[in-house]
Amino acid sequence: MSVELIDELEAGELSIEFEGEEPETVLGWALERFSPSIAISTAFQIDGVALIDMAYELDNEVRVFSVDTGRLPAESFELIERLRDRYPGLQLDLLSPNGDEISRMTTKHGPNLFYGKVDHRLLCCNIRKVRPLTRHLATLDAWITGLRRDQWASRTNIRKVEIDHDHGAILKLNPLAEWTEGEVWDYVRERDVPYHPLYDRGYTSIGCAPCTRAIAPGEASRAGRWWWETNAPKECGIHCAVESGGLEHELHALIGDSHE
C-alpha cells in the first residue's frame, strides 16, 4: 500500500489512536501495512537495538539500515557483529556517504573541520549522514526511528505517526516516543539484547568517535555530543532540520546545484 494514502489528517488520527499503546503495536501495524517498503533506521544506540529486537520478533525479514559515516567508533562495528549473531538473517544495510563529496570537504576544510565552527560541523553531518540517509529514504514508503520525547528539547512534541516533509513526505514512525530512557533499558536488560559497549564507559548518546564523549555526573544525556559547542543545537539534521546561511553556502560550493 502506498504512503500517498496517508495524509496529515490520517497520520494525526493514527498518532492519537496509538498513544498509550505499546511500541510493538505500532510496529506490527506499520510492518503489515508498508512491508517491504519500510525500514528501521538505527545508529546502534540503545533505542535502536530495542526496536530491532521488537521488530525481529514480529518479522524476521524486517529491514534495518544505518549510515557508516567513516568516523564511527570501532565498538559500533563490534555491536553489528553481535546483532548479526543474535538475529540470524538480519537484513542490515550500511549506507556510505559519497566519497567525492567527503574528499572535497576535507581538502577544503581538513578532516576535523567540525571542531572549528558550528556551520562546519553541520556541513560534515550533512555530507556524512544526512545526504546518504536522504538518498536511502527516497526508496522507501515509511521509516521507523528510536526517537523519544525525553531525549532533547527539540523532540518533546514528536508523535508516533508523522508525515516527514523533510524527506519527501514519507511516513515516519516513532514507536518509542512515550517511553523513558529507563523503560528502554529495562526492556534491553530483560531481553538480554546486545547493546553498545560504550554505554558501560559513561557514554549516554553515541555518534561519530570524534564528536562523542562520556558525560560527567549531572550532565544532560546528550551533553556528550559536540560538547565543545555552546548555544548550538544538539542535532545533526536527520531528525530536526538545522539550516544556516553558512551551511547552505558551503554545500553549494562543494557539491553544486544538484544536492537534495
Salt bridges, closest charged atoms under 4 A:
GLU8 OE1 - ARG159 NH2 3.90
GLU8 OE2 - HIS165 NE2 2.39
GLU10 OE2 - ARG33 NH1 3.23
GLU19 OE2 - ARG149 NH1 2.76
ASP47 OD1 - ARG148 NH1 2.39
ASP53 OD1 - ARG86 NH2 3.79
ASP53 OD2 - ARG191 NE 2.82
GLU57 OE2 - ARG191 NH2 3.34
GLU75 OE2 - ARG201 NH1 2.88
GLU101 OE2 - ARG131 NH2 2.73
ASP150 OD1 - ARG148 NE 2.81
ASP164 OD2 - HIS167 ND1 2.80
GLU178 OE1 - LYS160 NZ 2.38
GLU219 OE2 - ARG213 NH2 3.11
GLU229 OE2 - ARG121 NE 2.86
GLU235 OE1 - ARG155 NH2 2.96
GLU250 OE1 - LYS108 NZ 3.40
GLU250 OE1 - HIS109 NE2 2.92
ASP257 OD1 - HIS252 ND1 3.13
GLU260 OE1 - ARG131 NH1 2.67
